[in-house]
Amino acid sequence: MSVSPLSRGPRTLTEGDVLAVAAALAPTIAAELTATRADLEGLVASTVRPERRALSVDEFATAWGVSASTVRRAIDDRRLPAMRLTVGGSIRIPADATPPVD
């Protein structure tokens, strides 16, 4: 029996990780999806409370139009190395996070 990465405790989820999850979800969301920094900033601006800069899995799923279980599965499948989902299931995005440069 494997243990879900989500059950292993705190990890840090960067903007790049969020983009990676969005890219992994692309086939589910639409035939094509290009997630840019502007897309992510729009997502953060529209769904993340500025005072905590945290996004719950449910809020992230709603913003992208998919189920929370799909988001959790994509995170598990990707095994994102720098991910942090708090005990409450919030995705913490550091204020100074920057996506990877292509």
FENFENMO-V886781 format. One record per backbone hydrogen bond with DSSP energy under -1.0 kcal/mol. CO is the residue of the C=O (numbers start at 1). NH is the residue of the N-H. If there is no record, write none. Layout:
CO;NH, CO;NH
//
This chain:
4;7, 5;8, 14;18, 15;19, 16;20, 17;21, 18;22, 19;23, 20;24, 21;25, 25;28, 25;29, 26;30, 36;40, 37;41, 38;42, 39;43, 40;44, 41;45, 42;46, 43;47, 44;48, 49;52, 49;53, 53;93, 55;91, 56;60, 57;61, 58;62, 59;63, 60;64, 61;66, 67;71, 68;72, 69;73, 70;74, 71;75, 72;76, 73;77, 74;78, 75;79, 80;83, 84;92, 86;89, 89;57, 90;86, 91;55, 94;97
//
